[in-house]
Amino acid sequence: MYYCCPKIGNYIKIQCLLILVFSMLSCASKKDAVPKDIVINENPKLLFLNYTISKTASGEKNISFHSKMIADGKLKNSNTKYIKTPSVGDLKCSQLSNSLSELHFVYIKNPLNKFIEVLNDSLNFEKRRVVQNKANLSLKLQLHPEAKFIEISEIVDSLNTAKQLIKTKLD
């Protein structure tokens, strides 16, 4: 088939090889399952936290701590609750050292804002935002080996300035 024109045959072989290489590279995972700055030691730990968040009549947020559990394990995938760029009203969850320096943090969508799909008058689905006054907040985090405290703060402006809501000691 390629004997009549060897240049075309070599060109087709190279193209097939490139397609094969690029298809293999495109199958690789692009997401990091664990944040890059948490070093997973020989005995990684997961941290499960449960809170209730509420909003007062004046709009101030309050958080009450319910429970925590530390278990052996490694975080497998990122949660859709965690976001890369926060907006005003979102939360920042920081793992702090004994000296209260920040070891690692994640941003969390505002748990008081829920989006639901409803049928409109034209019988089409549309998203609507429902603002709640109280909601449960459950977190699953890869525990930093040096973490002694968890601090949850609210983002209060577009510069990502955070106001502390609660600090939880890890025993």
DSSP file (Angstrom, degrees, kcal/mol; ACC not computed):
  #  RESIDUE AA STRUCTURE BP1 BP2  ACC     N-H-->O    O-->H-N    N-H-->O    O-->H-N    TCO  KAPPA ALPHA  PHI   PSI    X-CA   Y-CA   Z-CA
    1    1 A M              0   0    0      0, 0.0     3,-0.4     0, 0.0     4,-0.2   0.000 360.0 360.0 360.0 -45.4    0.0    0.0    0.0
    2    2 A Y    >   +     0   0    0      1,-0.2     3,-0.6     2,-0.1     7,-0.4   0.397 360.0  93.9 -94.3   2.9    2.8    2.5    0.9
    3    3 A Y  T 3  S+     0   0    0      1,-0.2    -1,-0.2     6,-0.1     0, 0.0   0.753  75.8  60.8 -71.0 -23.4    5.3    1.0   -1.5
    4    4 A C  T 3  S+     0   0    0     -3,-0.4    -1,-0.2     1,-0.3    -2,-0.1   0.832 121.5  18.2 -74.8 -29.6    4.5    3.4   -4.3
    5    5 A C    X>  -     0   0    0     -3,-0.6     4,-1.6    -4,-0.2     3,-0.6  -0.777  63.7-174.0-143.5  94.9    5.5    6.5   -2.3
    6    6 A P  H 3> S+     0   0    0      0, 0.0     4,-2.4     0, 0.0     5,-0.2   0.796  83.5  61.9 -63.3 -29.0    7.6    5.9    0.8
    7    7 A K  H 3> S+     0   0    0      1,-0.2     4,-2.0     2,-0.2     5,-0.1   0.913 105.7  45.9 -64.2 -40.7    7.4    9.5    2.0
    8    8 A I  H <> S+     0   0    0     -3,-0.6     4,-2.4     2,-0.2    -1,-0.2   0.888 110.9  53.7 -68.1 -38.6    3.7    9.3    2.3
    9    9 A G  H  X S+     0   0    0     -4,-1.6     4,-2.1    -7,-0.4    -2,-0.2   0.916 110.4  45.8 -61.7 -44.5    3.9    6.0    4.2
   10   10 A N  H  X S+     0   0    0     -4,-2.4     4,-2.3     2,-0.2    -1,-0.2   0.887 111.4  53.3 -65.4 -38.8    6.4    7.5    6.7
   11   11 A Y  H  X S+     0   0    0     -4,-2.0     4,-2.3     1,-0.2    -2,-0.2   0.910 110.0  47.1 -62.1 -43.3    4.2   10.5    7.1
   12   12 A I  H  X S+     0   0    0     -4,-2.4     4,-2.4     2,-0.2    -1,-0.2   0.889 110.8  52.0 -67.6 -39.5    1.2    8.4    7.9
   13   13 A K  H  X S+     0   0    0     -4,-2.1     4,-2.2     2,-0.2    -2,-0.2   0.913 110.9  47.7 -62.8 -42.2    3.2    6.3   10.4
   14   14 A I  H  X S+     0   0    0     -4,-2.3     4,-2.5     2,-0.2    -2,-0.2   0.907 111.3  50.8 -65.3 -41.9    4.3    9.4   12.2
   15   15 A Q  H  X S+     0   0    0     -4,-2.3     4,-2.4     1,-0.2    -2,-0.2   0.914 110.7  48.7 -62.8 -42.5    0.8   10.8   12.3
   16   16 A C  H  X S+     0   0    0     -4,-2.4     4,-2.2     1,-0.2    -1,-0.2   0.902 111.2  50.3 -63.5 -40.6   -0.6    7.5   13.7
   17   17 A L  H  X S+     0   0    0     -4,-2.2     4,-2.4     2,-0.2    -2,-0.2   0.916 111.1  48.5 -63.9 -43.7    2.2    7.5   16.4
   18   18 A L  H  X S+     0   0    0     -4,-2.5     4,-2.8     2,-0.2     5,-0.2   0.903 110.6  50.8 -63.3 -41.8    1.4   11.1   17.4
   19   19 A I  H  X S+     0   0    0     -4,-2.4     4,-2.3     1,-0.2    -1,-0.2   0.915 110.8  49.6 -61.8 -42.3   -2.3   10.3   17.6
   20   20 A L  H  X S+     0   0    0     -4,-2.2     4,-1.8     2,-0.2    -2,-0.2   0.923 112.6  46.4 -62.4 -45.5   -1.6    7.3   19.8
   21   21 A V  H  X S+     0   0    0     -4,-2.4     4,-2.1     1,-0.2    -2,-0.2   0.931 114.3  46.9 -64.4 -46.8    0.7    9.4   22.1
   22   22 A F  H  X S+     0   0    0     -4,-2.8     4,-2.0     1,-0.2    -1,-0.2   0.865 110.5  52.6 -66.0 -35.3   -1.8   12.3   22.4
   23   23 A S  H  X S+     0   0    0     -4,-2.3     4,-0.7    -5,-0.2    -1,-0.2   0.877 109.5  49.4 -68.7 -34.4   -4.7   10.0   23.1
   24   24 A M  H >< S+     0   0    0     -4,-1.8     3,-0.5     1,-0.2     4,-0.4   0.893 111.8  48.7 -69.1 -38.3   -2.7    8.3   25.9
   25   25 A L  H >< S+     0   0    0     -4,-2.1     3,-1.1     1,-0.2    -2,-0.2   0.846 105.4  57.8 -69.3 -33.4   -1.9   11.6   27.4
   26   26 A S  H 3< S+     0   0    0     -4,-2.0    -1,-0.2     1,-0.2    -2,-0.2   0.705  98.6  61.0 -72.0 -17.4   -5.4   12.9   27.3
   27   27 A C  T << S+     0   0    0     -4,-0.7    -1,-0.2    -3,-0.5    -2,-0.2   0.619  82.2 104.9 -82.3 -13.0   -6.6    9.9   29.4
   28   28 A A  S <  S-     0   0    0     -3,-1.1     2,-0.2    -4,-0.4    -3,-0.0  -0.350  83.4-100.5 -69.5 149.8   -4.4   11.0   32.3
   29   29 A S        -     0   0    0      1,-0.1    -1,-0.1     2,-0.1    -2,-0.1  -0.484  28.7-169.1 -72.2 136.8   -6.2   12.6   35.3
   30   30 A K        +     0   0    0     -2,-0.2     2,-0.3    -4,-0.1    -1,-0.1   0.590  60.1  87.2-100.0 -14.8   -5.9   16.3   35.4
   31   31 A K  S    S-     0   0    0     47,-0.0     2,-0.6     2,-0.0     3,-0.1  -0.658  71.5-134.8 -92.0 141.3   -7.2   16.8   39.0
   32   32 A D        -     0   0    0     -2,-0.3    46,-0.1     1,-0.1     4,-0.1  -0.841  11.2-160.1 -88.3 124.1   -5.1   16.7   42.1
   33   33 A A  S    S+     0   0    0     -2,-0.6    -1,-0.1     1,-0.1    44,-0.0   0.812  78.8  39.7 -75.0 -29.0   -6.9   14.6   44.7
   34   34 A V  S    S-     0   0    0     -3,-0.1    -1,-0.1    42,-0.1    44,-0.1  -0.963  99.3-100.5-122.3 136.1   -5.0   16.0   47.6
   35   35 A P    >   -     0   0    0      0, 0.0     3,-1.3     0, 0.0    -2,-0.1  -0.252  34.0-124.8 -53.1 141.9   -4.0   19.7   47.9
   36   36 A K  T 3  S+     0   0    0      1,-0.3    -3,-0.0    -4,-0.1    -2,-0.0   0.774 103.6  56.5 -65.2 -28.8   -0.3   20.1   46.9
   37   37 A D  T 3  S+     0   0    0      2,-0.1     2,-0.7     1,-0.0    -1,-0.3   0.488  85.9  87.9 -89.6   0.0    0.9   21.7   50.1
   38   38 A I  S <  S-     0   0    0     -3,-1.3     2,-0.6   106,-0.1   106,-0.0  -0.875  71.6-147.0 -95.9 117.7   -0.3   18.9   52.5
   39   39 A V        -     0   0    0     -2,-0.7     2,-0.7     1,-0.0    -2,-0.1  -0.737  10.3-140.0 -85.1 120.1    2.5   16.3   52.7
   40   40 A I        -     0   0    0     -2,-0.6   104,-0.1   104,-0.1    34,-0.0  -0.712  22.6-163.4 -83.5 116.6    0.9   12.9   53.1
   41   41 A N        -     0   0    0     -2,-0.7    -1,-0.0     2,-0.1     0, 0.0  -0.078  41.5 -79.7 -85.7-167.7    3.0   10.9   55.6
   42   42 A E  S    S+     0   0    0      1,-0.3    -2,-0.1    -2,-0.0    -1,-0.1   0.776 128.1  39.5 -66.8 -26.0    3.0    7.2   56.2
   43   43 A N  S    S-     0   0    0     29,-0.0    -1,-0.3     2,-0.0    -2,-0.1  -0.652  83.0-168.2-125.3  73.9   -0.2    7.4   58.3
   44   44 A P        -     0   0    0      0, 0.0    29,-2.4     0, 0.0     2,-0.4  -0.280   6.7-151.6 -67.6 150.1   -2.5    9.9   56.6
   45   45 A K  E     -A   72   0A   0     98,-0.5    98,-2.3    27,-0.3     2,-0.4  -0.927   6.5-147.8-124.3 145.9   -5.6   11.1   58.5
   46   46 A L  E     -AB  71 142A   0     25,-3.6    25,-2.3    -2,-0.4     2,-0.5  -0.873  12.5-148.9-107.2 145.7   -9.0   12.4   57.4
   47   47 A L  E     -AB  70 141A   0     94,-3.0    94,-2.7    -2,-0.4     2,-0.5  -0.971   8.6-168.2-119.0 125.5  -10.9   14.9   59.5
   48   48 A F  E     -AB  69 140A   0     21,-2.8    21,-2.2    -2,-0.5     2,-0.4  -0.962  11.1-178.4-113.1 124.5  -14.7   15.0   59.6
   49   49 A L  E     -AB  68 139A   0     90,-2.2    90,-2.6    -2,-0.5     2,-0.4  -0.956  11.7-162.3-125.7 142.7  -16.3   18.1   61.1
   50   50 A N  E     +AB  67 138A   0     17,-2.5    16,-2.8    -2,-0.4    17,-1.4  -0.991  19.0 161.3-127.9 127.5  -20.0   18.9   61.7
   51   51 A Y  E     -AB  65 137A   0     86,-2.8    86,-2.8    -2,-0.4     2,-0.4  -0.861  32.1-134.9-132.6 165.0  -21.3   22.4   62.4
   52   52 A T  E     -AB  64 136A   0     12,-2.2    12,-2.6    -2,-0.3     2,-0.4  -0.999  21.5-162.7-119.9 130.0  -24.6   24.3   62.2
   53   53 A I  E     +AB  63 135A   0     82,-3.0    82,-2.6    -2,-0.4     2,-0.3  -0.929  12.5 175.4-113.4 137.1  -24.4   27.7   60.6
   54   54 A S  E     -AB  62 134A   0      8,-2.7     8,-2.7    -2,-0.4     2,-0.4  -0.924  22.6-136.3-137.7 162.6  -27.2   30.3   61.1
   55   55 A K  E     -A   61   0A   0     78,-2.6     6,-0.2    -2,-0.3     5,-0.1  -0.975  18.1-139.8-122.8 132.6  -27.9   33.8   60.2
   56   56 A T    >   -     0   0    0      4,-2.8     3,-1.5    -2,-0.4     6,-0.0  -0.268  35.0 -97.4 -81.0 174.0  -29.3   36.4   62.6
   57   57 A A  T 3  S+     0   0    0      1,-0.3    -1,-0.1     2,-0.1    -2,-0.0   0.798 126.3  54.5 -62.2 -28.7  -31.9   39.0   61.7
   58   58 A S  T 3  S-     0   0    0      2,-0.1    -1,-0.3     1,-0.0    -3,-0.0   0.516 122.6-105.9 -84.3  -4.2  -29.1   41.6   61.2
   59   59 A G  S <  S+     0   0    0     -3,-1.5     2,-0.2     1,-0.3    -2,-0.1   0.422  71.7 142.2  97.3  -0.7  -27.3   39.2   58.7
   60   60 A E        -     0   0    0     -5,-0.1    -4,-2.8     1,-0.1     2,-0.4  -0.508  45.9-131.7 -73.4 140.8  -24.5   38.1   61.0
   61   61 A K  E     -A   55   0A   0     -6,-0.2     2,-0.4    -2,-0.2    -6,-0.2  -0.771  20.9-170.3 -96.1 140.0  -23.4   34.5   60.7
   62   62 A N  E     -A   54   0A   0     -8,-2.7    -8,-2.7    -2,-0.4     2,-0.4  -0.970   3.5-161.4-125.0 142.9  -23.0   32.2   63.7
   63   63 A I  E     -A   53   0A   0     -2,-0.4     2,-0.4   102,-0.3   -10,-0.2  -0.988   1.6-165.7-126.0 134.8  -21.5   28.7   63.7
   64   64 A S  E     -A   52   0A   0    -12,-2.6   -12,-2.2    -2,-0.4     2,-0.3  -0.974  20.0-129.5-119.4 137.0  -21.9   26.1   66.4
   65   65 A F  E     +A   51   0A   0     -2,-0.4   -14,-0.2   -14,-0.2     3,-0.1  -0.611  29.1 169.0 -84.0 137.4  -19.7   23.0   66.6
   66   66 A H  E     -     0   0A   0    -16,-2.8     2,-0.3     1,-0.4   -15,-0.2   0.761  55.2 -20.9-113.4 -53.5  -21.3   19.6   66.9
   67   67 A S  E     -A   50   0A   0    -17,-1.4   -17,-2.5     2,-0.0    -1,-0.4  -0.993  42.9-159.9-158.2 160.5  -18.7   16.9   66.3
   68   68 A K  E     -A   49   0A   0     -2,-0.3     2,-0.3   -19,-0.2   -19,-0.2  -0.986   6.2-171.9-141.6 152.3  -15.4   15.9   64.9
   69   69 A M  E     -A   48   0A   0    -21,-2.2   -21,-2.8    -2,-0.3     2,-0.5  -0.983   8.3-158.4-145.2 133.3  -13.9   12.6   64.0
   70   70 A I  E     +A   47   0A   0     -2,-0.3     2,-0.3   -23,-0.2   -23,-0.2  -0.958  22.7 169.9-112.5 128.1  -10.3   11.8   62.9
   71   71 A A  E     -A   46   0A   0    -25,-2.3   -25,-3.6    -2,-0.5     2,-0.2  -0.932  38.9 -97.5-135.3 156.7   -9.8    8.6   60.9
   72   72 A D  E    S+A   45   0A   0     -2,-0.3   -27,-0.3   -27,-0.2     2,-0.2  -0.504  72.8  88.4 -69.0 141.4   -7.0    6.9   59.0
   73   73 A G        -     0   0    0    -29,-2.4     2,-0.4    -2,-0.2    -2,-0.1  -0.787  64.4-102.3 150.7 170.0   -7.3    7.5   55.3
   74   74 A K        -     0   0    0     -2,-0.2     2,-0.2    68,-0.1   -28,-0.1  -0.969  39.0-107.6-124.8 137.3   -6.4    9.7   52.3
   75   75 A L        -     0   0    0     -2,-0.4     3,-0.1   -30,-0.2    -2,-0.0  -0.463  31.1-168.1 -64.8 127.1   -8.8   12.1   50.5
   76   76 A K        +     0   0    0      1,-0.2     2,-0.3    -2,-0.2    -1,-0.2   0.880  60.6   2.1 -90.3 -41.6   -9.7   10.5   47.2
   77   77 A N  S    S-     0   0    0    -44,-0.0    -1,-0.2   -45,-0.0     2,-0.2  -0.963  77.2 -96.1-145.5 161.7  -11.4   13.3   45.3
   78   78 A S        -     0   0    0     -2,-0.3     2,-0.3    -3,-0.1   -44,-0.1  -0.509  38.2-124.0 -80.4 148.8  -12.2   17.0   45.7
   79   79 A N    >   -     0   0    0     -2,-0.2     3,-1.2    61,-0.2    -1,-0.1  -0.656   9.1-131.8 -91.3 145.1  -15.7   17.9   46.9
   80   80 A T  T 3  S+     0   0    0     -2,-0.3    -1,-0.1     1,-0.3    29,-0.1   0.628 104.4  72.2 -70.9 -11.3  -17.9   20.3   44.9
   81   81 A K  T 3  S+     0   0    0     27,-0.1    28,-2.2     2,-0.0     2,-0.3   0.811  86.2  76.4 -69.3 -30.4  -18.5   22.1   48.1
   82   82 A Y  E <   -C  108   0B   0     -3,-1.2     2,-0.3    26,-0.2    26,-0.2  -0.653  67.4-170.3 -87.8 137.9  -14.9   23.5   47.9
   83   83 A I  E     -C  107   0B   0     24,-2.0    24,-0.8    -2,-0.3    -2,-0.0  -0.836  26.2-139.9-126.2 161.8  -14.2   26.3   45.4
   84   84 A K  S    S+     0   0    0     -2,-0.3    -1,-0.1     1,-0.3    24,-0.0   0.862  92.6  35.4 -89.2 -40.7  -11.1   28.0   44.1
   85   85 A T  S    S-     0   0    0     22,-0.1    -1,-0.3     0, 0.0     2,-0.1  -0.952  80.6-150.0-120.8 115.7  -12.2   31.6   44.0
   86   86 A P        -     0   0    0      0, 0.0     2,-0.3     0, 0.0    23,-0.1  -0.367   2.3-149.5 -83.0 161.1  -14.6   32.8   46.8
   87   87 A S    >   -     0   0    0     -2,-0.1     3,-2.1     1,-0.1    68,-0.2  -0.736  44.7 -70.1-114.9 168.9  -17.3   35.4   46.7
   88   88 A V  T 3  S+     0   0    0     -2,-0.3    68,-0.2     1,-0.3     3,-0.1  -0.429 124.2  28.9 -60.8 131.3  -18.5   37.6   49.6
   89   89 A G  T 3  S+     0   0    0     66,-2.7    -1,-0.3     1,-0.4    67,-0.1   0.141  92.5 118.1 100.7 -18.2  -20.4   35.4   52.0
   90   90 A D    <   -     0   0    0     -3,-2.1    65,-3.0    20,-0.1    -1,-0.4  -0.259  62.1-116.3 -72.9 170.2  -18.4   32.2   51.3
   91   91 A L  E     -DE 108 154B   0     17,-2.6    17,-3.1    63,-0.2     2,-0.5  -0.778  12.6-150.1-112.6 153.5  -16.4   30.5   54.0
   92   92 A K  E     -DE 107 153B   0     61,-2.8    61,-2.5    -2,-0.3     2,-0.6  -0.991   9.0-162.0-121.0 123.8  -12.7   29.9   54.5
   93   93 A C  E     -DE 106 152B   0     13,-3.0    13,-2.0    -2,-0.5     2,-0.4  -0.930  14.8-172.5-109.0 115.7  -11.7   26.8   56.5
   94   94 A S  E     -DE 105 151B   0     57,-3.0    57,-2.5    -2,-0.6     2,-0.6  -0.866  21.4-143.9-113.7 140.2   -8.1   27.0   57.7
   95   95 A Q  E     -DE 104 150B   0      9,-3.4     8,-3.3    -2,-0.4     9,-1.2  -0.909  28.6-163.1 -97.8 125.7   -5.9   24.4   59.4
   96   96 A L  E     -DE 102 149B   0     53,-2.8    52,-3.3    -2,-0.6    53,-1.8  -0.820  11.8-130.4-115.1 149.2   -3.7   26.1   61.9
   97   97 A S    >   -     0   0    0      4,-2.4     3,-1.7    -2,-0.3    50,-0.1  -0.166  43.3 -88.5 -81.3-177.6   -0.6   25.1   63.7
   98   98 A N  T 3  S+     0   0    0     48,-0.3    -1,-0.1     1,-0.3    49,-0.1   0.821 132.8  51.1 -62.2 -32.0    0.0   25.3   67.5
   99   99 A S  T 3  S-     0   0    0      2,-0.1    -1,-0.3     1,-0.0     3,-0.1   0.278 121.0-111.7 -89.2  10.8    1.4   28.8   66.9
  100  100 A L    <   +     0   0    0     -3,-1.7     2,-0.3     1,-0.3    -2,-0.1   0.679  68.0 146.7  66.7  22.1   -1.8   29.7   64.9
  101  101 A S        -     0   0    0      1,-0.1    -4,-2.4     2,-0.0     2,-0.4  -0.691  57.0-105.3 -84.9 144.5    0.0   30.0   61.6
  102  102 A E  E     + D   0  96B   0     -2,-0.3    -6,-0.2    -6,-0.2     3,-0.1  -0.542  39.7 173.4 -75.8 123.7   -2.0   28.8   58.6
  103  103 A L  E     -     0   0B   0     -8,-3.3     2,-0.3     1,-0.4    -7,-0.2   0.802  67.1 -13.7 -95.8 -38.5   -0.9   25.4   57.3
  104  104 A H  E     - D   0  95B   0     -9,-1.2    -9,-3.4    40,-0.1    -1,-0.4  -0.977  61.8-171.0-162.3 151.7   -3.7   24.8   54.7
  105  105 A F  E     - D   0  94B   0     -2,-0.3     2,-0.3   -11,-0.2   -11,-0.2  -0.990   7.1-164.1-148.9 158.0   -7.1   26.3   53.7
  106  106 A V  E     - D   0  93B   0    -13,-2.0   -13,-3.0    -2,-0.3     2,-0.4  -0.974  21.1-128.4-135.9 151.4  -10.1   25.6   51.5
  107  107 A Y  E     -CD  83  92B   0    -24,-0.8   -24,-2.0    -2,-0.3     2,-0.4  -0.818  22.9-157.4 -99.1 143.3  -12.9   27.9   50.4
  108  108 A I  E     -CD  82  91B   0    -17,-3.1   -17,-2.6    -2,-0.4   -26,-0.2  -0.966  21.6-112.0-124.5 134.0  -16.5   26.7   50.9
  109  109 A K        -     0   0    0    -28,-2.2   -20,-0.0    -2,-0.4   -19,-0.0  -0.303  52.9 -85.9 -57.3 146.9  -19.6   27.8   49.0
  110  110 A N    >   -     0   0    0      1,-0.2     3,-1.4   -22,-0.1    -1,-0.1  -0.412  38.7-154.7 -58.1 113.2  -22.0   29.7   51.3
  111  111 A P  T 3  S+     0   0    0      0, 0.0    -1,-0.2     0, 0.0    25,-0.1   0.655  89.1  64.1 -70.4 -13.4  -24.0   26.9   52.9
  112  112 A L  T 3  S+     0   0    0     23,-0.1    20,-3.2     1,-0.1     2,-0.6   0.641  90.8  74.9 -83.0 -14.1  -27.0   29.2   53.5
  113  113 A N  E <   +G  131   0C   0     -3,-1.4     2,-0.4    18,-0.2    18,-0.2  -0.888  63.9 179.5-100.7 116.9  -27.5   29.7   49.7
  114  114 A K  E     -G  130   0C   0     16,-2.7    16,-3.5    -2,-0.6     2,-0.5  -0.916  17.0-148.1-114.8 143.1  -29.0   26.8   48.0
  115  115 A F  E     +G  129   0C   0     -2,-0.4     2,-0.3    14,-0.2    14,-0.2  -0.952  20.9 177.8-111.9 128.2  -29.9   26.6   44.3
  116  116 A I  E     -G  128   0C   0     12,-2.6    12,-2.9    -2,-0.5     2,-0.5  -0.889  27.0-123.8-125.8 156.4  -32.9   24.5   43.2
  117  117 A E  E     +G  127   0C   0     -2,-0.3     2,-0.3    10,-0.2    10,-0.2  -0.880  33.8 175.3-101.1 131.2  -34.5   23.8   39.9
  118  118 A V  E     -G  126   0C   0      8,-2.6     8,-2.2    -2,-0.5     2,-0.4  -0.921  33.8-108.2-131.1 157.2  -38.2   24.7   39.5
  119  119 A L  E     -G  125   0C   0     -2,-0.3     6,-0.2     6,-0.2     2,-0.1  -0.720  34.5-153.1 -83.9 131.1  -40.7   24.7   36.7
  120  120 A N    >   -     0   0    0      4,-2.6     3,-1.9    -2,-0.4    -1,-0.0  -0.277  39.1 -83.7 -91.3-173.9  -41.6   28.1   35.5
  121  121 A D  T 3  S+     0   0    0      1,-0.3    -1,-0.0     2,-0.1    -2,-0.0   0.767 130.2  56.2 -63.3 -25.9  -44.9   29.1   33.8
  122  122 A S  T 3  S-     0   0    0      2,-0.2    -1,-0.3     1,-0.0     3,-0.1   0.325 118.0-112.7 -87.2   7.5  -43.6   27.9   30.4
  123  123 A L  S <  S+     0   0    0     -3,-1.9     2,-0.4     1,-0.3    -2,-0.1   0.804  76.5 130.1  62.7  32.6  -42.9   24.5   31.9
  124  124 A N        -     0   0    0     -6,-0.0    -4,-2.6     0, 0.0     2,-0.3  -0.882  61.9-112.4-110.8 147.7  -39.1   25.0   31.5
  125  125 A F  E     +G  119   0C   0     -2,-0.4     2,-0.3    -6,-0.2    -6,-0.2  -0.581  38.1 175.1 -78.9 140.4  -36.7   24.3   34.4
  126  126 A E  E     -G  118   0C   0     -8,-2.2    -8,-2.6    -2,-0.3     2,-0.3  -0.988  30.1-114.2-141.4 151.4  -34.9   27.3   35.8
  127  127 A K  E     -G  117   0C   0     -2,-0.3     2,-0.4   -10,-0.2   -10,-0.2  -0.664  31.0-173.6 -87.1 138.4  -32.5   27.7   38.7
  128  128 A R  E     -G  116   0C   0    -12,-2.9   -12,-2.6    -2,-0.3     2,-0.5  -0.985  20.9-128.4-130.5 143.8  -33.6   29.7   41.7
  129  129 A R  E     -G  115   0C   0     -2,-0.4     2,-0.5   -14,-0.2   -14,-0.2  -0.777  18.5-164.0 -91.9 131.2  -31.6   30.7   44.8
  130  130 A V  E     -G  114   0C   0    -16,-3.5   -16,-2.7    -2,-0.5     2,-0.6  -0.974   7.8-151.5-115.4 121.3  -33.1   30.0   48.2
  131  131 A V  E     -G  113   0C   0     -2,-0.5     2,-0.2   -18,-0.2   -18,-0.2  -0.836  15.3-161.7 -95.8 120.6  -31.5   31.8   51.1
  132  132 A Q        -     0   0    0    -20,-3.2     3,-0.1    -2,-0.6   -20,-0.0  -0.629  21.6-147.3 -99.2 158.1  -31.8   29.8   54.4
  133  133 A N  S    S+     0   0    0      1,-0.3   -78,-2.6    -2,-0.2     2,-0.3   0.617  87.1  23.7 -94.5 -16.5  -31.5   31.1   57.9
  134  134 A K  E     +B   54   0A   0    -80,-0.2     2,-0.3   -22,-0.1    -1,-0.3  -0.991  66.7 162.7-151.1 139.6  -30.0   27.8   59.2
  135  135 A A  E     -B   53   0A   0    -82,-2.6   -82,-3.0    -2,-0.3     2,-0.3  -0.991  35.5-111.7-154.1 154.7  -28.1   25.0   57.6
  136  136 A N  E     -B   52   0A   0     -2,-0.3     2,-0.5   -84,-0.2   -84,-0.2  -0.658  25.7-157.9 -84.8 146.4  -25.8   22.0   58.5
  137  137 A L  E     -B   51   0A   0    -86,-2.8   -86,-2.8    -2,-0.3     2,-0.5  -0.965  11.1-179.4-129.3 113.6  -22.2   22.2   57.4
  138  138 A S  E     -B   50   0A   0     -2,-0.5     2,-0.4   -88,-0.2   -88,-0.2  -0.960   7.7-168.1-115.6 129.4  -20.3   18.9   57.2
  139  139 A L  E     -B   49   0A   0    -90,-2.6   -90,-2.2    -2,-0.5     2,-0.5  -0.918  14.4-167.6-121.2 142.5  -16.6   19.0   56.1
  140  140 A K  E     +B   48   0A   0     -2,-0.4     2,-0.3   -92,-0.2   -92,-0.2  -0.980  24.3 170.6-127.0 116.3  -14.2   16.2   55.1
  141  141 A L  E     -B   47   0A   0    -94,-2.7   -94,-3.0    -2,-0.5     2,-0.7  -0.915  41.8-114.8-129.1 149.9  -10.6   17.4   55.0
  142  142 A Q  E     -B   46   0A   0     -2,-0.3     2,-0.4   -96,-0.2   -96,-0.2  -0.775  46.0-127.0 -77.4 119.9   -7.2   15.8   54.6
  143  143 A L        -     0   0    0    -98,-2.3   -98,-0.5    -2,-0.7    -1,-0.0  -0.559  12.1-131.2 -77.9 125.5   -5.7   16.5   58.0
  144  144 A H    >   -     0   0    0     -2,-0.4     3,-1.7     1,-0.1  -104,-0.1  -0.560  19.9-125.8 -69.9 137.0   -2.3   18.3   57.9
  145  145 A P  T 3  S+     0   0    0      0, 0.0    -1,-0.1     0, 0.0    -2,-0.0   0.777 108.6  43.2 -59.3 -26.9    0.1   16.4   60.2
  146  146 A E  T 3  S+     0   0    0    -51,-0.0   -48,-0.3   -49,-0.0     2,-0.2   0.376  84.2 126.1 -99.8   4.2    0.9   19.6   62.2
  147  147 A A    <   +     0   0    0     -3,-1.7   -50,-0.2     1,-0.2     3,-0.1  -0.429  20.3 161.0 -70.4 133.1   -2.7   21.0   62.5
  148  148 A K        +     0   0    0    -52,-3.3    22,-3.1     1,-0.3     2,-0.3   0.525  64.4  33.3-121.4 -19.2   -3.9   21.7   66.0
  149  149 A F  E     -EF  96 169B   0    -53,-1.8   -53,-2.8    20,-0.2     2,-0.4  -0.966  59.3-149.1-138.2 152.6   -6.9   24.1   65.3
  150  150 A I  E     -EF  95 168B   0     18,-2.7    18,-3.6    -2,-0.3     2,-0.5  -0.995  18.4-168.0-119.0 128.2   -9.5   24.5   62.6
  151  151 A E  E     -EF  94 167B   0    -57,-2.5   -57,-3.0    -2,-0.4     2,-0.5  -0.967   6.2-162.3-119.4 130.6  -10.7   28.1   62.0
  152  152 A I  E     +EF  93 166B   0     14,-2.7    13,-2.9    -2,-0.5    14,-1.8  -0.957  17.3 175.7-112.9 126.2  -13.8   28.9   59.9
  153  153 A S  E     -EF  92 164B   0    -61,-2.5   -61,-2.8    -2,-0.5     2,-0.4  -0.864  27.0-123.5-126.9 158.3  -14.1   32.5   58.7
  154  154 A E  E     -EF  91 163B   0      9,-2.7     9,-2.6    -2,-0.3     2,-0.5  -0.876  24.1-123.6-103.8 135.1  -16.5   34.4   56.4
  155  155 A I  E     + F   0 162B   0    -65,-3.0   -66,-2.7    -2,-0.4     7,-0.2  -0.668  32.0 179.0 -74.9 122.8  -15.2   36.2   53.3
  156  156 A V        +     0   0    0      5,-3.2     2,-0.3    -2,-0.5    -1,-0.1   0.579  55.1  17.2-109.1 -11.7  -16.4   39.8   53.9
  157  157 A D  S >  S-     0   0    0      4,-0.7     3,-1.6   -70,-0.1     4,-0.1  -0.935  83.0 -93.5-151.4 176.6  -15.1   41.7   50.8
  158  158 A S  T 3  S+     0   0    0     -2,-0.3    -3,-0.0     1,-0.3    -1,-0.0   0.599 116.9  66.7 -72.2 -10.3  -13.8   41.3   47.3
  159  159 A L  T 3  S-     0   0    0      2,-0.1    -1,-0.3     0, 0.0     3,-0.1   0.302 116.1-112.5 -88.9   9.1  -10.2   41.3   48.6
  160  160 A N    <   +     0   0    0     -3,-1.6     2,-0.3     1,-0.2    -2,-0.1   0.769  55.9 168.1  63.1  29.8  -10.9   38.0   50.4
  161  161 A T        -     0   0    0     -4,-0.1    -5,-3.2    -6,-0.0    -4,-0.7  -0.571  22.3-148.5 -69.2 134.3  -10.7   39.5   53.8
  162  162 A A  E     -F  155   0B   0     -2,-0.3     2,-0.5    -7,-0.2    -7,-0.2  -0.884  13.0-153.0-117.3 141.0  -12.0   37.0   56.3
  163  163 A K  E     -F  154   0B   0     -9,-2.6    -9,-2.7    -2,-0.4     2,-0.1  -0.947  30.7-117.8-108.7 122.3  -13.8   37.5   59.6
  164  164 A Q  E     +F  153   0B   0     -2,-0.5   -11,-0.3   -11,-0.2     3,-0.1  -0.360  35.1 171.9 -64.0 132.2  -13.3   34.6   62.1
  165  165 A L  E     -     0   0B   0    -13,-2.9  -102,-0.3     1,-0.4     2,-0.3   0.748  64.9  -6.8-105.8 -40.4  -16.6   32.8   63.0
  166  166 A I  E     -F  152   0B   0    -14,-1.8   -14,-2.7  -104,-0.1     2,-0.4  -0.990  49.5-155.1-157.5 148.1  -15.3   29.9   65.1
  167  167 A K  E     -F  151   0B   0     -2,-0.3     2,-0.5   -16,-0.2   -16,-0.2  -0.995  15.8-162.8-127.6 125.9  -12.0   28.2   66.1
  168  168 A T  E     -F  150   0B   0    -18,-3.6   -18,-2.7    -2,-0.4     2,-0.4  -0.921  12.9-136.6-113.4 129.2  -12.1   24.5   66.9
  169  169 A K  E     -F  149   0B   0     -2,-0.5     2,-0.6   -20,-0.2   -20,-0.2  -0.676  12.2-143.7 -83.9 134.7   -9.3   22.8   68.9
  170  170 A L              0   0    0    -22,-3.1    -1,-0.0    -2,-0.4    -2,-0.0  -0.877 360.0 360.0 -97.4 124.0   -8.2   19.4   67.6
  171  171 A D              0   0    0     -2,-0.6    -1,-0.1   -22,-0.0   -22,-0.0   0.446 360.0 360.0 -91.8 360.0   -7.2   17.0   70.4
